[in-house]
Amino acid sequence: MKSFVVHSILFGLLLASCASQPAGAQTGGEPIFSVAAKNADDQITIQFKDNTSVIEINSPFGIGSATFTLESGVMPERIVARLHLKGLEEFRLISEQAAIAASVSSSEGLKAQSQRKISGNSEQALRSSDALWLDIEIVSNSKKIPLEDGYFEIVFPKEFIQASGDSFEMHWIDFFR
């Protein structure tokens, strides 16, 4: 009888500790992605902190792509890509539900960026108020293109993350490849 009572108490404590875990810990936890890069020389790392996945991309040739597939956990609330390039001639973010293309002017920088939604063979210009607008920032000592140091930081739209399912692709082209 003592053994039964001790086991019942331990089981109760175990259940109580599971119930006290944060909601994300019970629903899958930290996202783990598999990454398939087109170029073997591209270096891609992913760090997860505070419900944000930060994807660092170093692409020595300046042209590349990668497919990201969620293998376990849940899709993060926020995804940020950091492209270590000298310029951003074109960036594409693609899922089964949406495709977004963006470019940053090599002469005027972020003031002259363009973004568009791609559907089949048609393209529609995006405005900064659109739900699929990519927040792009130059993180560098000098905001001048070509970047000598730093990177382009791109925050994925929440609508894109929510609709992407368990995978997405990124494609990039550097002006100065």
C-alpha positions in Angstrom: 0.0 0.0 0.0 2.9 2.4 0.8 4.4 1.7 -2.6 1.1 2.5 -4.3 0.7 5.8 -2.4 4.4 6.8 -3.2 3.9 6.0 -6.9 0.6 7.9 -6.9 2.3 11.0 -5.4 5.2 10.8 -7.8 2.8 10.4 -10.8 0.8 13.4 -9.5 3.9 15.5 -9.2 5.0 14.5 -12.8 1.6 15.5 -14.2 1.7 18.8 -12.3 5.1 19.6 -13.6 4.0 18.9 -17.2 1.0 21.1 -16.8 3.1 24.0 -15.6 5.3 24.0 -18.7 4.9 27.0 -21.1 2.3 26.4 -23.9 5.0 26.2 -26.6 6.8 23.4 -24.7 3.6 21.2 -24.9 2.8 21.9 -28.5 6.1 21.0 -30.1 8.6 23.5 -28.8 11.6 25.0 -30.6 11.5 24.7 -34.4 14.1 22.5 -36.0 14.6 23.1 -39.7 16.4 21.0 -42.3 18.1 23.2 -44.9 18.9 22.2 -48.5 21.2 24.9 -50.1 21.7 25.0 -53.8 25.4 25.9 -53.5 27.7 23.8 -51.2 29.8 27.0 -50.5 26.8 28.9 -49.0 26.9 28.8 -45.2 23.5 28.9 -43.5 22.9 28.8 -39.7 19.7 29.1 -37.8 19.4 30.3 -34.2 16.1 30.4 -32.2 15.5 32.8 -29.3 12.4 34.5 -28.0 10.0 32.9 -30.5 12.3 34.2 -33.4 14.3 32.1 -35.8 17.3 34.1 -37.2 18.7 32.7 -40.4 22.3 33.8 -41.2 23.3 33.4 -44.9 26.9 33.8 -46.1 27.0 33.4 -49.9 30.5 33.8 -51.3 29.3 33.7 -55.0 26.3 36.0 -54.3 23.7 33.9 -56.1 22.0 31.1 -54.2 18.9 29.5 -52.9 17.8 27.3 -50.0 14.8 25.3 -49.0 13.9 25.2 -45.3 11.7 22.4 -44.0 10.3 22.3 -40.5 11.3 18.9 -39.1 10.0 19.3 -35.5 8.5 21.9 -33.3 6.2 24.6 -34.5 6.8 27.4 -37.0 8.2 30.4 -35.1 6.2 33.6 -34.6 9.0 35.6 -36.2 11.6 34.7 -38.9 14.5 37.0 -39.7 17.0 36.4 -42.6 20.4 38.1 -42.5 22.0 38.1 -45.9 25.7 38.8 -45.8 25.9 40.3 -49.3 27.3 43.5 -50.9 24.0 44.3 -52.6 20.5 42.9 -53.0 19.6 42.8 -56.7 16.8 40.4 -55.9 15.4 38.4 -53.0 12.6 35.9 -53.3 10.6 34.3 -50.5 8.4 31.4 -51.7 5.9 29.0 -50.2 3.1 27.0 -51.6 0.7 29.8 -50.8 2.7 32.9 -51.7 5.8 34.3 -53.5 7.3 37.6 -52.7 10.2 39.3 -54.6 12.1 42.3 -53.4 15.1 44.4 -54.6 17.1 47.2 -53.2 18.6 49.9 -55.5 22.4 49.8 -55.7 22.5 53.6 -56.0 19.7 54.8 -53.7 19.6 52.0 -51.1 16.4 51.3 -49.2 14.8 54.6 -50.4 14.3 52.9 -53.8 13.4 49.4 -53.0 10.7 47.5 -54.8 8.6 44.6 -53.8 6.0 42.5 -55.5 3.7 39.5 -55.0 4.1 36.9 -57.7 1.1 34.7 -58.8 1.8 32.4 -61.7 3.0 34.7 -64.6 1.7 37.9 -63.1 3.3 40.3 -60.6 1.6 42.8 -58.4 3.5 45.7 -56.8 3.4 45.8 -53.0 3.2 48.8 -50.8 4.6 49.1 -47.3 1.0 48.9 -45.9 0.4 45.4 -47.6 0.4 42.3 -45.3 3.1 40.6 -47.4 5.6 43.5 -47.3 9.1 42.5 -46.3 10.7 44.7 -43.7 14.2 45.2 -45.1 17.0 47.0 -43.2 20.7 47.5 -43.9 22.7 46.6 -40.8 26.1 48.1 -41.4 28.5 50.9 -40.2 27.9 52.5 -43.5 24.5 52.1 -45.2 26.1 52.6 -48.6 25.9 49.9 -51.2 28.1 48.0 -51.9 28.2 47.0 -48.3 31.8 46.5 -47.0 30.5 45.0 -43.8 27.2 44.1 -42.3 24.1 42.5 -43.9 20.6 42.9 -45.2 18.1 42.0 -42.5 14.8 40.8 -43.8 11.8 40.2 -41.5 9.3 37.8 -42.9 5.6 39.0 -42.9 3.5 37.2 -40.2 0.9 36.4 -42.9 3.6 34.6 -44.9 4.8 32.6 -41.9 1.2 31.6 -40.9 0.4 30.5 -44.5 3.7 28.8 -45.3 2.9 25.4 -43.7 6.1 23.6 -42.9 8.4 24.8 -45.6 9.6 27.8 -47.6 12.4 28.8 -50.0 14.7 31.8 -50.3 16.5 32.9 -53.5 19.0 35.7 -53.6 21.1 37.6 -56.1 23.9 40.0 -55.2 24.5 43.0 -57.6 28.3 42.7 -56.9 28.8 38.9 -57.4 
